[in-house]
């Protein structure tokens, strides 16, 4: 049966393009969020990454405040905060402050991975790489700091205590699906770069979900890559920057996002091409007419409650045009 009224949201990875500065990129993050708000997007998330010279979202909480301050109604949050990198008390204070400034607009997506390499993870975690093993316990500690029941504890979060900050579990494997189900939290899946276990993870989450104070029934939101344009050729042209970015990841040769080129043939081997397409299997590249059925089918098969997209293209204006086209596509899906 067709799923009606599927909200749509946006993940901004704050990727710095060649010949572009960090300041320019961050200003465009806000501009993109303002455009998303106008186009009816429900939420706008930013991810935590470290030791990546071409990613500008390492200070995720700071960036969330910047975007929330420059918008009016759209929910703004983390996709995600990598909780093992931080003491839960600090995150409770940071997001408690954000919630106090922007009531009912802040999301706290939580992930287990470091968002970086192991050496940088050690610098973040002060040589204790075992913190990821205690991710569920860290979540419970964070929930306690937000709870009014913590008022008699010796350590309390100000601001934070008593604040209603919705938590999400982020994941790219079935492990996170079991955790989100057990905790009764909404679940966001990173199928934009890890599509292999998407369908299984969604099924595990829905089948094992236990209601919680925050959530009565399961809520599943996969993230996909979407690049749209007036013609299929134009969309594929824009997507060459995206494919070259993944090629750089495979080769461990990361660069700023490259300008689009008319053909990527000859730049990768047959094996590399297959690996890139495998990692980007949940990508929708084309025109509104061509993608409408594909997005509808994807949503129906996975029984999504919400769709989050990311649009990794080089040109700022082309990105917001693509976002507007996707908004119109979702309005058709929901009618």
Secondary structure, 3 states (H helix, E strand, C coil): CCCCCCEEEEEECCECECCCCHHHHHHHHHHHHHHHHHCCCCEEEECCCCCCCCECCCCHHHHHHHHHHCCCCCEEEEEEEEHHHCCHHHHHHHHHHHHHHCCCCEEEEEECCCCCCHHHHHHHCCCCHHHHHHHHHHHHHHHHHHCHHHHHCCCCCCCCCCCCCEEEEEECCHHHHHHHHHHCCEEEECCCCCCCCHHHHHHHHHHHCCCCCCCCCCCEEEEEEEEECCCHHHHHHHHHHHHHHHHHHHHCCCCCECCCCCCCCCCCCHHHHHHHHHHCCCEEEECHHHHHHHHHHHHHHHCCCEEEEECCCCCHHHHHHHHHHHHHHHHHHCC
